[in-house]
Amino acid sequence: MPTTEAKPRVGVVKLASCDGCQLTLLDLEDQLLPLTERFELIEFPEATSLRSEGPYDVLLVEGSVSTPDQLEEIVQLRARTRLLVTIGACATAGGVQALRNWADEPAWRAAVYPTPDYVQSLATSTPVAEHVQVDAELRGCPIDPRQLLELLTALRIGRRPQLDGESVCLECKRRGNVCVLVAGGQPCLGPLTQTGCGAICPAYGRACYACFGPREQANVPSLHGWLGKELPQVQVDRLFAGFNAWSPPFRDPAGRAVQAAHPKDLPDG
């Protein structure tokens, strides 16, 4: 980032999403005002009525590309942005709405909406990186505020962000959690999932459901096979059909789960 006194110009925008990751930025509370002293927040509909079309030094993008308008918008935003950062499972992996990617989208639309012709959507819900260059990403549903602070701090002082890529299992060990997979017999995706959440679910005796997506070199076939010794394949497949179903390591089992639950010959309405 520039070392001059000028504040980096920051925008926060959304595509197809629930706004939860944007709210994480507002939830920074005590850190929020110091951030506004170091960054010029020029576009953030959740926080201010001020509008700007850029250019941006840093643009935080929440949400998947799910409509023709969003596809056009993200290309235009990329052209006006120095550093584009995707935030959350929707922007980084397509989100839970990507479950429609394995089905007949017009049939789903007709089954959900009384007047489906009014709804313009793409056949797929896809991560931003499938359409434009992404400079950094923050995983999670929602993202972790500590990782957001680390990213913004690193960008401001000009160093590489220190974002962990290890598995949730290591975080569980550091917290002293009893393993819900080995000791509790629950089908836990912690060995495959990138840390960032602080292993919240296992800390309360609940199996990890991979809201932060697959870690690098996640060995999905190994854990899938191990869980398949105790559970039916369709039940194991369903574990992967969540927030990060469209991420490449999870795509095969998630697709099988969706196709088993929702055949293509859906009713017309």
DARAFEN-V523253 format. One record per backbone hydrogen bond with DSSP energy under -1.0 kcal/mol. NH is the residue of the N-H (numbers start at 0). CO is the residue of the C=O. E is the energy in kcal/mol with one decimal. If there is no record, write none. Layout:
nh	co	e
NH	CO	E
NH	CO	E
This chain:
nh	co	e
9	39	-3.0
10	57	-2.3
11	42	-3.6
12	59	-2.5
14	61	-2.4
15	63	-2.1
22	18	-2.1
23	19	-1.1
25	21	-1.3
26	22	-2.0
27	24	-1.3
28	25	-1.2
30	27	-2.1
31	28	-1.6
34	30	-1.6
35	31	-1.8
36	32	-1.0
37	34	-1.0
38	34	-1.9
39	7	-2.8
41	9	-2.4
41	39	-1.0
42	9	-1.1
46	43	-2.2
47	43	-2.3
55	79	-3.0
56	8	-2.4
57	8	-2.1
58	82	-2.6
59	10	-3.0
60	84	-2.9
61	12	-2.6
63	15	-2.0
64	125	-2.8
70	66	-1.9
71	67	-1.9
72	68	-2.5
73	69	-2.5
74	70	-1.3
75	71	-1.8
76	72	-2.7
77	73	-2.2
78	74	-1.4
80	77	-1.3
81	55	-2.4
82	56	-1.4
84	58	-3.1
85	135	-2.1
86	60	-2.7
87	137	-2.8
88	139	-2.1
91	87	-2.2
92	88	-2.3
93	89	-1.6
94	88	-1.3
97	94	-1.8
98	95	-1.7
99	96	-1.5
100	97	-2.2
102	99	-1.8
104	102	-1.1
107	103	-2.1
108	104	-2.7
109	105	-2.3
110	106	-1.7
111	107	-1.4
112	108	-2.7
117	114	-2.0
118	115	-1.6
121	65	-2.9
125	64	-1.7
127	90	-2.0
129	126	-1.6
130	127	-2.3
131	127	-1.9
134	83	-2.3
135	83	-1.3
137	85	-2.7
147	143	-1.8
148	144	-2.4
149	145	-2.2
150	146	-2.4
151	147	-2.5
152	148	-2.7
153	149	-2.4
154	150	-2.4
155	151	-2.0
156	152	-1.9
157	153	-1.2
158	153	-2.2
162	160	-1.1
167	189	-1.1
167	192	-1.7
171	167	-2.3
172	168	-2.1
173	169	-2.0
174	170	-1.9
176	171	-2.4
182	178	-1.6
183	178	-1.1
185	179	-2.9
187	185	-1.4
188	207	-2.2
191	188	-1.4
192	188	-1.0
193	212	-2.7
194	165	-2.7
202	198	-1.5
203	200	-1.4
204	201	-1.8
205	200	-2.7
212	209	-1.4
214	191	-3.1
217	214	-1.3
219	217	-1.5
222	218	-1.7
223	219	-2.9
224	220	-2.3
225	221	-2.1
226	222	-2.8
227	223	-1.9
228	225	-1.1
229	226	-1.5
230	226	-1.8
235	231	-1.9
236	232	-3.2
237	233	-1.6
238	235	-1.0
239	236	-1.5
240	237	-1.0
241	239	-1.5
244	241	-1.4
246	243	-1.6
249	246	-1.5
250	246	-1.1
253	249	-2.1
254	250	-2.4
255	251	-2.0
256	252	-2.0
257	253	-2.4
258	254	-2.5
259	255	-1.8
260	256	-1.6
261	257	-2.7
265	263	-2.0
